[in-house]
Amino acid sequence: MDRSNEYNDLQWAIGLNRCMLKIVGLWPPDSNNIRELLFSKLCRLFNIVILIFVLTIPALMSLIRVWGDMMSIIDNLQYTLPLLITILKVSIMWSKKKVLTSLINMITNDWIKTKVEEERNVMLRYARISRIFATCGGFMILSTLIFGLIFPCFGLTIRHVTNLTDPGKPLPIQSYYLHDVSKSPQFELTLLIQGIGLTLSGVTYTGVDTFLGLLVLHICGQMENLHMRLTNLGEKTNYKIALKYNVKDHVRLIRSIQIIDNTFHLMLLGLFFLFGILFCLQGFLIINVVHQGSQLSLVQLVSFLAANICVLLHTCLYCTVGELLVTQSERIHRAAYESVWYTIKPQIARNLTLIMLRANKSLRITAGKTFPLTMGTFCHLLKTSAGYISVLLANQD
């Protein structure tokens, strides 16, 4: 396998995610080219300005104005909370760019180094999963833009609209500006800048999520390759050299997961709070619509359900990837114990204890250094949120 194929594999594996993050200036520059660095900083600055001053601050001002109207508050929070999380994601990606660059360099080195065909196939399989996540994320962004931007152009909206929130034509998100947006061309210009802001925020939100998935899935692929090498370790004539290489590789993967956890644990904690709050609020809204007569159209009700499903899928994605990481790390532990160490000289075979001790504790990513991201955690969070909604439903009856 020549270098060109290895380089093409690398571009295929990270291409979609790199493109998404480069649009918003969050992908670490691939070189020290001054023009490329300047362009990346300008994209990031423009993204931050749009997020804060065009979307988030006007949305928070609108939240203050509608305080007391539960349906308007829920309509506001389903946009405001994700915007706040998006700002947190930008801050993390910006402040941690050095360690993220080291992780990207690790991925690059893993792809371009010489490897056997079985290891390449494993890496391609995990990269394909990462690309599917990125593609689905792009599809969700496109769907949101179609329903959020195209409909308002024809006077339609999927939001809960009142005279207090929208005195004129409805905008894509509930917001309050100092200028009069009910007249032309102020409305058209505001609609345009909100459309640009929603596009950038959607790319940022989804791009960071899929980037985290890319990192963890790549390490899962490397751990599967490590498991395969450990399983066949007894067949090596140069057992000591092969064992030394595998021990170093295992330590490298452990350190990479620690870096990922230290970088993203606050973001994951915020996302769990976002899921819990939105799930409960929108569940409360849907119950009230069903039991007390609807103030929402069918399209608006469907939009709330779609928002719930979207947040649910994002949270499920994190927990699925985290569960896969735990599973692969446990396989390393079993492979070390099940290897044919008894056919090797005891002085050499005892070096396997280094991997056994390291693999004794499963690798995992956490939310706020508090609880691991696994499917068990996801089910517990879903059960707790659903329990709150069932209490509301019982009170309605």
C-alpha positions, 0 to 999 in steps of 0.5 A: 500500500503506497503513501498516496493511498494512505493519504487518500484514506486520511482525507476520506476519513476526516474530510467532512468534519474538517470541512464543517469546522473550517467553515466556522474557523474551529479546525486547527490550521494544517500549516503555518501559512500566515494567510490560512491562519488569518482566514481561520481567525476571521471566520472564528471571529465572525462566527462568535460575533454573529452567535453572541450579538445577532442570536443569543443576546436578542433571544435572551432579551426576548426571554425577559420580555415573555417571562410568565407566558409558559408557552412563549418561554418554552418556544424561546428556550428551545433556541436559546439553550442550544445557542448557549451550548454552542458558545460553550463549544466554540470557547472550548475548541478555541481555548484547547486548540493546542491539545486538539492539534496534537490529537489531529496529528495523532490521527494523521500519523495513524493513517499514514504509517505502514499497516497491514490490510486488516488494520486498515479495514478496521480503521476504514470501518470506524471512519465510515461510521464517523462520516455517517454521523457527519452526513446525518448532522448535515442533513439535520442542519439543512432540514432546520434551515428549510423549515426555519428560513424558507417558511418565514419568507412566505409568512409561515412559521413553526414557532409559537407567535404572539403580538409580544414576541413578533409584532410583524412578520415572524422571524426564524427565532424569537428575538428582540432587537432595538430596531423595528423589524416589522418594516421593510427592508429591516425585516428582510435584512434581519431575516438574512442575518439570522439565516446566516447566524443559524447556519453558522450555529448549526454547523458549529453545534453539529461539527463539534459533536461529530469531531468528538465522535471522530476522535473517540471512534478513531481510538476505538478502531486503534484499540480493536487493532491493538486487541487483534495484535495482542490476540496474535502475539504468541505467534510472533518470533520477536515477541519481546519487541512486539510486546513493547510496541503494544504496551507503548501503543496502549499507553498512547491511547489511554493518554489520548482518551484522558486528553479528550475527557479533560477537554470535553467533559464540561461540554458534555455536562452542559449537553446533558443538562440541555437534554434534561431541561428541553425534554421536560419542558417540551413534554410539559408543553405537549401534555398541556396541548393534549389535555387543555386544548391546543394553542399550537398548529399541527405543524408547530406541535410536530416541530416541538416533537422533532426538536425533542427527537433531535436532542435525544439522538445527539445525546444517544450518539454520545452515549453510544460512542462512549459505550463502544469505547468501554467495550473495546477497552474491556476487550483489551483486558480480556485479550491480555489474559487470554493470550498464550503467555504460557508458551513464552519464557516467564521473564518475558511473559511477565511484561504482559502485566503492564497491559493487564494493570493498565486495562484493569480500569475501563476507558471512558469519557465522562460528563463533568467528571461525574458520570460516564457516557454509556447507554446505561447512563442514557437510559437512566437520564431518559427514565428520570426525565420521563418520570417527571413528565409522568408526574405532570400527566398524573396531575393533569388527570 
